[in-house]
């Protein structure tokens, strides 16, 4: 294992290119898939609730396994898990493209999410392992920016391919770049990085956590039925039991003690969860709004949808570097407030709203999110010792994925309550409009506690470790 790569410039460059290409390809596919949802619904005859499970299955699997793979990566090597995840994403993408019914596609999406969890658990950990603290914020900012670049290109490229080649194209056009990532990792990035003290794998904690996530997702999707309420209770009880067990385990899959002893780390994680819960469903909701309520093609809708991630991609590198000099809580808190305003603008959308108004709302939301994301990730990684890099990057990924899952669970719940288990067609467009607006109002409200967590987290720069 290569545990002291700091100062090796050529290794830093190769590892960064490997991570950046991967950070581009996965979001590229994910955002293209969101554009494909209406086409998938028409082709496979899916109702509104089942349609919501296409992104939900991916997020559920990612949430279930990101901590598990983060812990395994600390034990066996972060690059190794990263490359295995890359291979698995390629294979599962091909499976998704061959789906002939909703159940098969949702299963393939679950396997895709499980594969992507290996990448989410290792991307920031690899960057943090090879760059010193003074350069880390900029490197993380580049990684975040590249993710947004993938989210930017996905709707436009995916929309074009979907219009001409069908929704299946949205699952496979990223594969050539993924193969390049694999080759760079195998031949240009020597060695690997793992924790100094590997310990044992917490099987009980892993099973308990994964099962709890499944129960929570199924519970939300079946509300307000009694079964849904019971599943939620069991899921929350499982999370409590997981936390209780983690505190009493020598080598848990997630070091819960960090939340109790490190204020900057804990509040930064809470704020991250909230902003992803507020923002992630934007692309799905805007896709449905443009293609159903505005009657746009996938190509044109994709061009509009790229505005928000493009804004993030443009500003994130500069803001990441800025967070190396200015207290991240200040920048991130301002970003949270701006994001809330942008979501409120989106909540006021209706069928008569102009596209220029929608674009303005997406720019505001994207700018606010870019002010938050890189500084917040920098705060989390810089608030812990090197021995906790795996847990910290697992926390970033877990908070993001749990937030994204919560965001889609909110959409699934609202759609089930307002629209019901019916196919989306002109007769339900009014209810679709109500559901979209309600989701955005809830999202804007979520930013209020997020702003508080971000603002009161404490100072980071006085805690930076060398």
Secondary structure, DSSP 8 states (H G I E B T S, - for coil): -----TT-HHHHHHHHHHHHHHHHHHHHHHHHHHHHHHHHHHHHT--HHHHHHHHHHHHHHHHHHHHHHHHHHHHH-HHHHHHHHHHHHHHHHHHHHT--SHHHHHHHHHHHHHHHHHHHTTHHHHHHHHS-HHHHHHHHHHHHHHHHHHHHHHHHHHHHHHHHH-GGGGGTTTHHHHHHHHHHHHHTS-S----SS-----HHHHHHHHHHHHHHHHHHHTTTSHHHHHHHHHHHHHHHHHHHHHHT-TT-SS-THHHHH-HHHHHHHHHHHHHHHHHTTHHHHHHHIIIIIS---HHHHHHHHHHHHHHHHHHHHHHHHHTTTS-HHHHHHHHHHHHHHHHHHHHT--TT--HHHHHHHHHHHHHHHHHHHHHHHHHHHHTS-GGGHHHHHHHHHHHHHHHHHHHHHHHHHHHHHHT-SS---GGGHHHHHHHHHHHHHHHHHHHHHHHHHHHTS--SGGG---
